Amino acid sequence: MKIAFKHSVSMAALLGGSLGFLAAFPVTSSAADLLTTVKQKKEMSIGTEAQFTPFEFIKDGKIVGYSTDLLELIMVDLPGVRANRQDVPFQAILPGLAAKKFDFVVTSVTVTKERDAKFAFTLPIAEATVALLRRAQDGSFTSPEQLSGKVVGSQAGSAQLKVAREYDAKLRAAGKPGLKEIREYVAFDEAYADLAAGRLDAVAQSLSNLGPLVKGRPDTFAVVQPSIGPKTYYAWVGRKDKDSAPLVKFFSDGIARANTSGKMAELQQKWFGFTTPLPVDRLPAPEM
């Protein structure tokens, strides 16, 4: 098994659908299902957003993180198949998958009702419940109820952004002023930088991502408790069609084995600093 990646594929290239791009990344044939085709070709194209620490990020020119370790564990059951990972902006991940720019998505995609209706998700790889990140020295903001009048940032097109908007509506429905502003960022790292610089009051992000960030920078960041959204999960994604179903099942089965064997808990401890039990027999119906 080999894993390689191409760095910084532009959003315009992914969404433009030019003939040149399609020729460079040919889609699989409809003569056989996608898993069979992948085995025959000895390669598979995978979409990834490598700016989502600790799940997938670039270190020393390579994509590393929780998802990389889990992918390598599962790909052992596809001997000789090369996984070509394309690093693309998150906003282009699902459109690129739908347009067959890659075979499968290995990145942390929150399962929502809207996405679940259009795409085929694997079993969960991690919990994605959303909380708020604040500056460690900001004593005026210690609970979500104090969010009115503040500026919150999150990633454009993300489920975390949706949760922030829904919490704003909840505050206003309760007769409170609500958020002053919600800002959208291409990547979460940009939002973290603005928070640290005082240009934001909070960032809406999943607890699985915030734990390692706060542990690494305790003098800069702190998590506001409790969480502000329903219990949600991250999963990997394939297309919702008969051709893709065997490939989605292959990854789901691999995730289940990693879960039941204890390997997933080991990876969680390594990358998150804590473990979270996950369903092994089904993907819970999304609440948002």
For each residue, the residues with C-beta under 8 A, 3 or more apart:
1: 72 75 76 78 79 80 81 82 83
2: 81 82 83
3: 68 71 72 75 82 83 85
4: 82 83 84 85
5: 48 50 62 63 84 85 86 87
6: 9 84 85 86 87
7: 50 58 61 87
8: 87
9: 6 13 14 86 87 88 92
10: 13 14 89
11: 14 15 88 89 91 92
12: 15 16
13: 9 10 16 18 21
14: 9 10 11 21 88 89 92 95 96 99 101
15: 11 12 92 95 96 99
16: 12 13 21
17: 21 22 99
18: 13 21 22
19: 22 23
20: 23 24
21: 13 14 16 17 18 24 25 101
22: 17 18 19 25 26 27 101
23: 19 20 26
24: 20 21
25: 21 22 45 86 101 102
26: 22 23
27: 22 100
28: 34 37 38 41 100 103 243
29: 32 37
30: 243
31: 37
32: 29 36 37 40
33: 36 37 242 243 244 245 246 247
34: 28 37 38 103 238 243 244 246 247
35: 38 39 246 247 249 250
36: 32 33 39 40 246
37: 28 29 31 32 33 34 40 41
38: 28 34 35 41 43 44 78 81 103 247
39: 35 36 42 78 81
40: 32 36 37
41: 28 37 38 44
42: 39 80 81 82
43: 38 81 82 83 84
44: 38 41 78 81 82 83 84 103 104
45: 25 84 86 101 102 103 104
46: 71 83 84 85 86 102 103 104 105 106
47: 85 86 88 93 96 97 101 102 104 105 106 107
48: 5 56 63 67 85 86 87 88 105 106 107
49: 52 56 87 88 89 90 93 107 187
50: 5 7 56 57 58 63 85 87
51: 56 57 58 90 187 188 189
52: 49 55 56 57 65 90 107 108 187 188 209
53: 57 65 189 209 212 213
54: 57 65 66 209 212 271 272
55: 52 65 66 67 107 108 126 208 209 234 271
56: 48 49 50 51 52 63 64 65 66 67 68 106 107 108
57: 50 51 52 53 54 63 64 65
58: 7 50 51 61 62 63 64 87
59: 62 64
60:
61: 7 58
62: 5 58 59
63: 5 48 50 56 57 58 68 85 87
64: 56 57 58 59 68
65: 52 53 54 55 56 57 68 69 271
66: 54 55 56 69 70 125 126 267 268 270 271 272
67: 48 55 56 70 71 106 107 108 125 236
68: 3 56 63 64 65 71 72
69: 65 66 72 73 267 270 271
70: 66 67 73 74 125 255 258 264 267
71: 3 46 67 68 74 75 83 106
72: 1 3 68 69 75 76
73: 69 70 76 254 258 263 267
74: 70 71 77 250 251 254 255 257 258
75: 1 3 71 72 78 81 83
76: 1 72 73 79
77: 74 250 254
78: 1 38 39 44 75 81 250
79: 1 76
80: 1 42
81: 1 2 38 39 42 43 44 75 78
82: 1 2 3 4 42 43 44
83: 1 2 3 4 43 44 46 71 75
84: 4 5 6 43 44 45 46
85: 3 4 5 6 46 47 48 50 63 106
86: 5 6 9 25 45 46 47 48 101 102
87: 5 6 7 8 9 48 49 50 58 63
88: 9 11 14 47 48 49 92 93 96
89: 10 11 14 49 92 93 186 187
90: 49 51 52 93 107 155 156 157 158 186 187
91: 11 95 156 157 186
92: 9 11 14 15 88 89 95 96
93: 47 49 88 89 90 96 97 105 107 109
94: 97 98 105 109 115 118 119 237
95: 14 15 91 92 98 99
96: 14 15 47 88 92 93 99 101 102
97: 47 93 94 100 101 102 104 105 119 237 238 239
98: 94 95 118 119 239
99: 14 15 17 95 96
100: 27 28 97 103 239
101: 14 21 22 25 45 47 86 96 97
102: 25 45 46 47 86 96 97 105
103: 28 34 38 44 45 46 100 238 244 247
104: 44 45 46 47 97 236 237 238 244 247 248 251
105: 46 47 48 93 94 97 102 109 236 237 238
106: 46 47 48 56 67 71 85 236
107: 47 48 49 52 55 56 67 90 93 236
108: 52 55 56 67 125 126 128 206 234
109: 93 94 105 115 121 234 235 236 237
110: 115 128 158 159 160 206 232 233 234
111: 115 116 121 124 128 232 233 234 235 283 286
112: 115 116 159 162 232 286 288
113: 116 117 286 288
114: 117 118
115: 94 109 110 111 112 118 119 121 237 286
116: 111 112 113 119 121 285 286
117: 113 114
118: 94 98 114 115 240
119: 94 97 98 115 116 237 238 239 240
120: 237 238 239 240 241 244 245 248
121: 109 111 115 116 235 236 237 248 283
122: 125 235 236 237 238 248 251 252 255 283
123: 235 252 255 256 259 278 279 280 282 283
124: 111 127 233 234 235 255 278 279 283 284
125: 66 67 70 108 122 233 234 235 236 255 264 278
126: 55 66 108 208 233 234 268 272 276 278
127: 124 206 207 208 231 232 233 234 276 278
128: 108 110 111 159 206 208 232 233 234
129: 206 207 227 229 230 231 232
130: 159 160 163 164 204 205 206 207 227 228 229 232
131: 204 205 206 207 210 223 224 225 226 227 228
132: 144 147 152 202 203 204 205 223 224 228
133: 192 195 202 203 204 205 210 213 214 221 222 223 224
134: 138 141 195 201 202 221 222 223 224
135: 138 195 196 198 220 221 222
136: 218 219 220 221 222
137:
138: 134 135 141 201
139: 142
140: 146
141: 134 138 146 147 150 201 202 224
142: 139 146 224
143: 146 224 225
144: 132 147 167 224 226 228
145:
146: 140 141 142 143 150
147: 132 141 144 150 152 167 168 171 179 201 202
148: 171 176 177 178 179
149: 177 179 180
150: 141 146 147 179 180 201 202
151: 179 180 181 182 183 199 200 201 202
152: 132 147 164 168 179 181 182 183 200 201 202 203 204
153: 182 183 184 185 191 194 195 200 202 203 204
154: 158 160 161 164 182 183 184 185 188 191 203 204 205
155: 90 158 160 161 184 185 186 187 188 191
156: 90 91 161 184 185 186
157: 90 91 161
158: 90 110 154 155 161 162
159: 110 112 128 130 162 163 232 288
160: 110 130 154 155 163 164 204 205 206 229
161: 154 155 156 157 158 164 165 182 184 204
162: 112 158 159 165 166 288
163: 130 159 160 166 167 204 228 229 288
164: 130 152 154 160 161 167 168 179 182 204 228
165: 161 162 168 169 182
166: 162 163 169 170 229 288
167: 144 147 163 164 170 171 204 228 229
168: 147 152 164 165 171 172 178 179 182
169: 165 166 172 173 178
170: 166 167 173 174
171: 147 148 167 168 174 176 177 178 179
172: 168 169 175 176 177 178
173: 169 170
174: 170 171
175: 172
176: 148 171 172
177: 148 149 171 172
178: 148 168 169 171 172
179: 147 148 149 150 151 152 164 168 171 182
180: 149 150 151
181: 151 152
182: 151 152 153 154 161 164 165 168 179
183: 151 152 153 154 191 194 200
184: 153 154 155 156 161
185: 153 154 155 156 188 190 191 194
186: 89 90 91 155 156 190
187: 49 51 52 89 90 155 190 191
188: 51 52 154 155 185 191 192 203 205 209
189: 51 53 192 193
190: 185 186 187 193 194
191: 153 154 155 183 185 187 188 194 195 200 203 205
192: 133 188 189 195 196 203 213 221
193: 189 190 196 197
194: 153 183 185 190 191 197 199 200
195: 133 134 135 153 191 192 198 199 200 201 202 203 221
196: 135 192 193 220 221
197: 193 194
198: 135 195
199: 151 194 195
200: 151 152 153 183 191 194 195 203
201: 134 138 141 147 150 151 152 195
202: 132 133 134 141 147 150 151 152 153 195 224
203: 132 133 152 153 154 188 191 192 195 200
204: 130 131 132 133 152 153 154 160 161 163 164 167 228
205: 130 131 132 133 154 160 188 191 209 210
206: 108 110 127 128 129 130 131 160 209 210 232 234
207: 127 129 130 131 210 211 223 227
208: 55 126 127 128 211 234 272 276
209: 52 53 54 55 188 205 206 212 213
210: 131 133 205 206 207 213 214 221 223
211: 207 208 214 215 223 272 273 274
212: 53 54 209 215 216 271 272 273
213: 53 133 192 209 210 216 217 221
214: 133 210 211 217 218 221 222 223
215: 211 212 218 273
216: 212 213
217: 213 214 220 221
218: 136 214 215 221 222
219: 136
220: 135 136 196 217
221: 133 134 135 136 192 195 196 210 213 214 217 218
222: 133 134 135 136 214 218
223: 131 132 133 134 207 210 211 214
224: 131 132 133 134 141 142 143 144 202
225: 131 143
226: 131 144
227: 129 130 131 207
228: 130 131 132 144 163 164 167 204
229: 129 130 160 163 166 167 232 288
230: 129 287 288
231: 127 129 284 287
232: 110 111 112 127 128 129 130 159 206 229 286 287 288
233: 110 111 124 125 126 127 128 278 283 284
234: 55 108 109 110 111 124 125 126 127 128 206 208
235: 109 111 121 122 123 124 125 283
236: 67 104 105 106 107 109 121 122 125 251 255
237: 94 97 104 105 109 115 119 120 121 122
238: 34 97 103 104 105 119 120 122 244 245 247 248 251
239: 97 98 100 119 120 243 244
240: 118 119 120 244
241: 120 244 245
242: 33 245
243: 28 30 33 34 239
244: 33 34 103 104 120 238 239 240 241 247 248
245: 33 120 238 241 242 248 249
246: 33 34 35 36 249 250
247: 33 34 35 38 103 104 238 244 250 251
248: 104 120 121 122 238 244 245 251 252
249: 35 245 246 252 253
250: 35 74 77 78 246 247 253 254
251: 74 104 122 236 238 247 248 254 255
252: 122 123 248 249 255 256
253: 249 250 256 257
254: 73 74 77 250 251 257 258
255: 70 74 122 123 124 125 236 251 252 258 259 264
256: 123 252 253 259 260 280 281
257: 74 253 254 260 261 263
258: 70 73 74 254 255 261 263 264 267
259: 123 255 256 263 264 278 280
260: 256 257 280
261: 257 258 264
262: 265 266
263: 73 257 258 259 266 267
264: 70 125 255 258 259 261 267 268 278
265: 262 268 269 275
266: 262 263 269 270
267: 66 69 70 73 258 263 264 270 271
268: 66 126 264 265 271 272 274 275 276
269: 265 266 272 273 274 275
270: 66 69 266 267
271: 54 55 65 66 69 212 267 268
272: 54 66 126 208 211 212 268 269 275 276
273: 211 212 215 269
274: 211 268 269
275: 265 268 269 272
276: 126 127 208 268 272
277:
278: 123 124 125 126 127 233 259 264
279: 123 124 282 283 284
280: 123 256 259 260
281: 256
282: 123 279
283: 111 121 122 123 124 233 235 279
284: 124 231 233 279
285: 116
286: 111 112 113 115 116 232
287: 230 231 232
288: 112 113 159 162 163 166 229 230 232
